[in-house]
Amino acid sequence: MTNREQILRITASLFLERGCKSLTMDEVASANGMSKRTLYELFHDKAELLQECILLQHKDNMLRSEDELSRAGNVLEWFMHSLRSKDSQRMTFYYDFFTEVKKYYPEVFLNVVRDVNRWHCEMLERIIEQGQKEGLFITGVLDAHSISLQLFELSVAVTDRAVRNYLEIKHDRSSDCLMLFLIRGIASEKGRAYIDEYLENNKSMLK
């Protein structure tokens, strides 16, 4: 781990604990055992520091997801396990944190969303390609790239706060159920059978 990466990991924990508005650069410098002057030599301002912290955490999450995918029996096994193991309280915490980022650091929010969306789309495309090779997703209608873009656009639309408030569905449940039925929609007969059997044995996932 590089010195810069260590600073980002320590500071990311501070941002999550204190909030992006309340945390000061003096506190960041103190927690990392350096002067504020040295901190500003590494990061132009608090916004740059915040953005790098968020992107590093997201990179960690993506690498963890890819590692779990590589160890799963197939993409649907990985997908269903991901839904079951999601911590709704943690998701709410992160949603509140990013709401604060959007309010006080809108440029950081837009930059992060742009990069995160790109990474999600790229990973989704790889997942669909793998699922097609495994015979779990349909082929011959749209290619993996086109399907991944459509799925991503639909999943983003349903997680909009206005939509969630109108439907009176919690953030984690609305997005989870949507993705589940979207994935089933592109599944082959073999894939649908896998999903239906899994849901039959884990009925609580839809409650």
C-alpha positions in Angstrom: 0.0 0.0 0.0 1.4 3.4 -1.0 1.6 6.3 1.4 -1.1 8.1 -0.7 -3.4 5.1 -0.6 -2.9 4.8 3.2 -3.9 8.5 3.6 -7.0 7.9 1.4 -8.1 4.9 3.4 -7.7 6.6 6.7 -9.5 9.7 5.4 -12.3 7.8 3.8 -13.2 6.3 7.2 -13.2 9.9 8.6 -15.5 11.2 5.9 -17.9 8.3 6.5 -17.8 8.8 10.2 -18.0 12.6 10.3 -19.6 13.5 7.0 -18.1 15.3 4.1 -19.1 18.8 5.3 -18.1 18.6 8.9 -14.6 17.0 8.5 -11.9 19.6 8.3 -8.5 19.4 6.6 -6.9 20.1 10.0 -8.5 16.9 11.3 -7.5 15.0 8.3 -3.9 16.1 8.7 -3.8 15.3 12.4 -5.3 11.8 11.8 -2.6 11.1 9.2 0.2 12.4 11.3 1.2 15.3 9.0 1.0 19.0 8.8 -1.8 20.6 6.9 0.8 22.1 4.5 2.0 18.7 3.6 -1.6 17.5 3.1 -2.2 20.4 0.7 1.0 19.5 -1.2 -0.6 16.0 -1.9 -4.2 17.2 -2.5 -5.2 20.5 -4.0 -8.2 20.9 -1.8 -10.8 19.0 0.2 -12.9 18.3 -2.8 -10.1 16.5 -4.6 -9.3 14.5 -1.4 -13.0 13.5 -1.1 -13.3 12.4 -4.7 -10.2 10.2 -4.5 -11.4 8.6 -1.3 -14.7 7.7 -2.8 -13.2 6.3 -6.0 -10.7 4.2 -4.1 -13.5 2.7 -2.0 -15.5 2.0 -5.1 -12.4 0.4 -6.7 -12.1 -1.9 -3.7 -15.8 -2.8 -4.0 -15.5 -3.7 -7.6 -12.4 -5.8 -7.1 -14.2 -7.7 -4.3 -17.2 -8.3 -6.5 -15.0 -9.5 -9.4 -13.2 -11.9 -7.0 -16.5 -13.3 -5.7 -17.7 -13.7 -9.3 -14.6 -15.7 -10.2 -15.3 -18.1 -7.3 -19.0 -18.5 -8.0 -20.3 -21.5 -10.0 -22.0 -19.2 -12.5 -23.1 -15.6 -12.9 -26.6 -16.2 -11.6 -25.2 -17.9 -8.5 -23.1 -14.8 -7.9 -26.0 -12.4 -8.6 -28.5 -14.1 -6.3 -25.9 -14.4 -3.5 -25.1 -10.7 -3.9 -28.8 -9.8 -3.5 -29.2 -12.0 -0.4 -26.1 -10.8 1.3 -26.8 -7.1 0.8 -26.9 -5.1 4.0 -29.9 -2.8 3.7 -28.7 -0.7 6.7 -25.3 -0.2 5.1 -26.9 0.7 1.8 -29.1 3.4 3.5 -26.0 4.8 5.3 -24.1 5.1 2.0 -27.2 6.6 0.3 -27.4 9.3 3.0 -23.6 10.0 2.6 -23.8 10.5 -1.1 -26.9 12.7 -0.7 -24.7 14.9 1.4 -21.9 14.8 -1.1 -24.3 15.8 -3.9 -25.5 18.8 -1.8 -22.2 20.2 -0.7 -19.8 19.0 -3.4 -21.9 18.7 -6.6 -18.9 18.7 -8.9 -17.3 15.8 -6.9 -20.6 14.0 -7.1 -20.9 14.3 -10.8 -17.3 13.2 -11.4 -17.8 10.2 -9.1 -21.1 9.2 -10.8 -19.5 9.4 -14.2 -16.6 7.1 -13.3 -18.7 4.7 -11.2 -21.3 4.4 -13.9 -18.6 3.6 -16.5 -17.2 0.9 -14.2 -20.6 -0.6 -13.5 -21.5 -0.7 -17.2 -18.2 -2.4 -18.1 -18.6 -5.0 -15.4 -22.3 -5.6 -16.3 -21.2 -6.2 -19.9 -18.6 -8.8 -18.8 -21.2 -10.5 -16.6 -23.7 -10.7 -19.4 -21.1 -12.0 -21.8 -20.1 -14.7 -19.3 -23.7 -15.6 -18.7 -24.3 -16.0 -22.4 -21.3 -18.4 -22.6 -22.8 -20.3 -19.7 -26.1 -20.6 -21.5 -27.9 -18.6 -18.9 -28.7 -15.5 -20.9 -30.3 -15.1 -24.3 -28.2 -14.6 -27.4 -29.0 -13.5 -30.9 -31.3 -10.6 -30.0 -29.0 -7.9 -28.7 -25.3 -8.1 -28.0 -23.9 -7.9 -24.4 -23.0 -4.3 -24.8 -26.5 -3.2 -25.8 -28.2 -5.3 -23.1 -25.9 -3.9 -20.4 -26.6 -0.3 -21.4 -30.4 -1.0 -21.3 -30.3 -2.7 -18.0 -28.2 0.0 -16.5 -30.5 2.8 -17.7 -33.5 1.0 -16.3 -31.9 0.3 -12.9 -30.8 3.9 -12.5 -34.3 5.2 -13.4 -36.1 3.2 -10.7 -33.7 4.3 -8.0 -34.5 8.0 -8.5 -35.7 9.4 -5.2 -38.9 10.8 -6.7 -39.8 7.4 -8.1 -39.0 5.7 -4.8 -41.1 8.2 -2.8 -44.0 7.7 -5.2 -43.9 3.9 -5.0 -43.2 4.0 -1.3 -40.5 1.4 -1.6 -37.2 1.4 0.2 -34.1 2.1 -1.9 -32.6 -1.3 -1.5 -35.7 -3.3 -2.1 -36.9 -1.4 -5.2 -33.5 -1.7 -7.0 -33.0 -5.3 -5.9 -36.4 -6.4 -7.2 -36.0 -4.5 -10.4 -32.6 -6.0 -11.2 -33.9 -9.4 -10.4 -36.8 -9.2 -12.9 -34.7 -7.5 -15.5 -32.1 -10.2 -15.2 -34.8 -12.8 -15.5 -36.1 -11.0 -18.6 -32.8 -11.6 -20.4 -32.3 -15.1 -19.1 -32.5 -18.2 -21.3 -34.9 -21.0 -20.5 -32.0 -22.6 -18.5 -31.4 -19.3 -16.7 -35.1 -18.7 -15.8 -35.3 -22.2 -14.4 -32.3 -21.5 -12.2 -33.8 -18.2 -11.0 -37.2 -19.6 -10.3 -35.9 -22.6 -8.4 -33.7 -20.2 -6.3 -36.6 -18.0 -5.5 -38.8 -21.0 -4.6 -36.2 -21.9 -2.0 -35.6 -18.4 -0.9 -39.0 -16.7 -0.9 -38.0 -14.0 1.6 -36.0 -12.3 -1.2 -39.2 -10.9 -2.7 -40.7 -9.6 0.6 
